[in-house]
Amino acid sequence: CTVLSRLTSLPAGKITPLQAASLWKRHFEENGVTEPEQSSQYIIAHLLGAKTIESLEQERLTQFLSREQTEQIWKLCTRRLSRMPVQYVIEEWDFRDLILKMRPPVFIPRPETEELVELVLTDLQMKDVSADAQHTCLEVGCGSGAISLSLLKSLPQLKAIALDQSQDAVDLTRENALRLGLQDRLQIHHIDVIKDAETLLRLIKPVSALVSNPPYLFSEDMASLEPEIFRFEDPAALDGGKDGLKLIKQILTLAPQILSNHGRLYVEVDSRHPPLIRQWVEANVHALQFKETRHDITGRSVYKTSSHQHQHSNQMKSFLSFSVNPLLRPSP
């Protein structure tokens, strides 16, 4: 690879951050890497202790890089060249007002999921969680912990329980909770909600909110994912089965037994899912009442109900919420 060999042979003191960013942008473009300019700039800014190139002073951008800095930039950019997502390359990413540690193959939180958090926050704030330490939120499929940790940071009296079928995700959520000082209000469990439903029901007392960004991609769509996704992220966090509803149906089924009488379920889903989910819930989970569907900022939909809300995600996303009908709620 001519450009790469040229770069690796460059001695320290011969290239500035701006020149390096331009060089790697071109190299990414030549090799079909998505978002080539953003990729090179994020990596170089990270190595210089900043979030973005724009936030650095012009003087720093025009100073020559040291040999150590040059070697580190080349090392990380080479990882990006393999199509590793930038979040994994720099090992961290922002979600709302949090900086989260990132590590493959744990699912990378998407910007649209911040809207799901806002939806849950709005409802919990209406319940005056700040004045009631008894409110608890359960997250199914916690990944890096983005949703639970965002809720805990915004609501100091809230407690949360986070579950994931992946030990890697459980470990990363625990690490992020410790880094953010939120570990005392968060329980984390390694549980497969489909295989270990009885264990879950024994473990969980009724909660005020059940939230999930579950795997909701249709299996047939997995083959069309970008290399950044299918090579590095856990397919179990993406593939929702033939109709994208495998885990979602399980969450909906368990929700009436997990939610308190005034609890809600929140779920992120594919934009094709809302009518399918409403129809399925009406036929199979009579204790759930549909409340709301919202579309994300790109026009995708979101479902919401009075006691529950659940979510799937696809390339187009919706948010659904549901509530529990106390008269039809199963006895403990």
SULDAFEN-V299735 format. One record per residue. RES is the residue in one letter. PHI is phi in radians with two decimals (none if undefined). OMEGA is omega in whole degrees, 0 to 359 (NA if undefined). Layout:
BEGIN
((RES PHI OMEGA) (RES PHI OMEGA))
END
This chain:
BEGIN
((C none 191) (T -1.12 182) (V -1.13 182) (L -1.10 180) (S -1.11 177) (R -1.12 183) (L -1.20 184) (T -1.15 181) (S -1.57 181) (L -1.19 178) (P -1.32 177) (A -1.06 179) (G 1.49 183) (K -2.05 184) (I -2.53 179) (T -1.71 176) (P -0.99 180) (L -1.13 179) (Q -1.16 179) (A -1.12 179) (A -1.08 180) (S -1.15 181) (L -1.13 181) (W -1.28 174) (K -1.01 181) (R -1.12 180) (H -1.16 176) (F -1.08 179) (E -1.03 182) (E -1.11 183) (N -1.87 173) (G 1.28 178) (V -1.30 181) (T -1.21 179) (E 0.85 185) (P -1.08 182) (E -1.20 180) (Q -1.07 181) (S -1.05 182) (S -1.14 182) (Q -1.23 178) (Y -1.05 183) (I -1.14 182) (I -1.21 176) (A -1.05 179) (H -1.03 180) (L -1.14 179) (L -1.70 175) (G 1.39 181) (A -2.19 177) (K -1.44 183) (T -2.40 175) (I -1.05 183) (E -1.08 183) (S -1.42 179) (L -1.52 177) (E -1.19 182) (Q -1.00 181) (E -1.06 180) (R -1.20 182) (L -1.25 183) (T -1.85 174) (Q -1.43 178) (F -1.21 175) (L -1.30 174) (S -1.32 178) (R -1.05 181) (E -1.09 178) (Q -1.10 180) (T -1.07 181) (E -1.09 180) (Q -1.17 178) (I -1.07 180) (W -1.12 180) (K -1.08 182) (L -1.24 179) (C -1.16 176) (T -1.15 175) (R -1.10 179) (R -1.12 179) (L -1.08 177) (S -1.37 181) (R 1.42 173) (M -1.09 179) (P -1.01 180) (V -0.97 181) (Q -1.02 177) (Y -1.32 181) (V -1.09 182) (I -1.60 172) (E 1.17 174) (E -2.84 177) (W -2.82 179) (D -1.51 171) (F -2.40 189) (R 0.91 183) (D -1.79 180) (L -1.91 167) (I -1.91 186) (L -1.85 172) (K -1.22 179) (M -2.13 180) (R -2.74 178) (P -1.18 6) (P -1.73 185) (V -1.15 183) (F -0.93 179) (I -1.50 180) (P -1.14 181) (R -1.64 180) (P -1.02 183) (E -1.09 182) (T -1.18 174) (E -1.06 178) (E -1.18 176) (L -1.09 178) (V -1.05 180) (E -1.08 179) (L -1.10 179) (V -1.14 180) (L -1.02 181) (T -1.02 181) (D -1.18 181) (L -1.18 178) (Q -1.15 176) (M -1.17 177) (K -1.48 180) (D 1.01 179) (V -1.04 182) (S -1.05 182) (A -1.81 186) (D -2.37 183) (A -1.35 184) (Q -1.48 182) (H -1.26 179) (T -2.30 177) (C -1.98 175) (L -1.91 176) (E -1.96 176) (V -1.75 183) (G 1.46 190) (C -1.37 181) (G 1.00 180) (S -1.43 183) (G 1.62 188) (A -0.95 185) (I -1.20 183) (S -1.05 183) (L -1.20 176) (S -1.12 179) (L -1.13 180) (L -1.13 180) (K -1.16 183) (S -1.39 183) (L -2.20 187) (P -1.06 180) (Q -1.64 182) (L -1.34 170) (K -2.03 183) (A -2.46 174) (I -2.19 182) (A -2.07 181) (L -2.15 170) (D -2.75 177) (Q -1.38 182) (S -1.76 177) (Q -1.13 177) (D -1.03 180) (A -1.18 178) (V -1.03 181) (D -1.13 181) (L -1.24 176) (T -1.07 179) (R -1.11 179) (E -1.10 179) (N -1.17 178) (A -1.09 179) (L -1.14 180) (R -1.07 183) (L -1.67 180) (G 1.22 183) (L -1.93 187) (Q -1.13 184) (D -1.25 181) (R -1.88 183) (L -2.23 169) (Q -1.69 182) (I -2.23 183) (H -2.31 175) (H -1.58 185) (I -2.43 170) (D -1.62 188) (V -1.11 179) (I -1.37 183) (K -1.41 187) (D -2.03 183) (A -1.04 181) (E -1.12 177) (T -1.07 180) (L -1.07 183) (L -1.16 176) (R -1.25 186) (L -1.40 191) (I -1.75 169) (K -1.53 182) (P -0.91 183) (V -2.03 181) (S -1.37 182) (A -2.53 173) (L -2.09 186) (V -2.24 180) (S -2.70 166) (N -1.99 190) (P -1.41 170) (P -1.12 183) (Y -2.31 177) (L -1.19 171) (F -1.17 183) (S -0.93 182) (E -1.16 180) (D -1.49 184) (M -1.07 184) (A -1.18 183) (S -1.67 180) (L -1.21 176) (E -1.12 178) (P -0.96 179) (E -0.98 183) (I -1.53 189) (F -1.28 178) (R -1.47 192) (F -2.12 182) (E -1.53 181) (D -1.07 180) (P -1.07 179) (A -1.17 178) (A -1.54 184) (L -2.10 188) (D -1.41 181) (G -1.67 181) (G 1.59 186) (K -0.91 181) (D -1.84 181) (G 1.31 189) (L -2.00 187) (K -0.97 180) (L -1.32 181) (I -1.06 178) (K -1.08 178) (Q -1.17 178) (I -1.09 179) (L -1.08 181) (T -1.15 183) (L -1.42 187) (A -0.92 181) (P -1.07 179) (Q -1.55 183) (I -1.78 184) (L -1.44 172) (S -1.27 183) (N -1.01 181) (H -1.95 181) (G -1.37 178) (R -2.36 176) (L -1.89 180) (Y -2.22 183) (V -2.42 174) (E -1.63 186) (V -2.41 173) (D -1.19 183) (S -1.12 177) (R -1.47 189) (H -1.45 188) (P -0.82 180) (P -1.14 178) (L -1.15 181) (I -1.22 179) (R -1.01 180) (Q -1.10 181) (W -1.18 180) (V -1.11 180) (E -1.04 182) (A -1.55 191) (N -2.18 184) (V -2.26 188) (H -1.19 181) (A -1.36 179) (L -1.69 177) (Q -2.04 178) (F -1.18 181) (K -2.02 191) (E -2.85 169) (T -2.12 175) (R -2.20 176) (H -1.82 179) (D -1.29 186) (I -1.08 179) (T -1.63 180) (G 1.75 180) (R -1.45 187) (S -1.71 180) (V -2.37 180) (Y -1.85 178) (K -2.55 175) (T -2.31 189) (S -1.11 180) (S -1.92 180) (H -2.37 167) (Q -2.58 174) (H -2.36 186) (Q -2.39 163) (H -2.11 172) (S -2.42 173) (N -2.46 178) (Q -1.21 172) (M -1.96 188) (K -2.14 174) (S -2.31 177) (F -2.15 182) (L -2.01 173) (S -2.35 180) (F -2.36 173) (S -2.17 180) (V -1.68 172) (N -1.48 184) (P -0.98 182) (L -1.23 182) (L -1.89 182) (R -1.20 179) (P -1.06 177) (S -1.23 180) (P -1.05 NA))
END
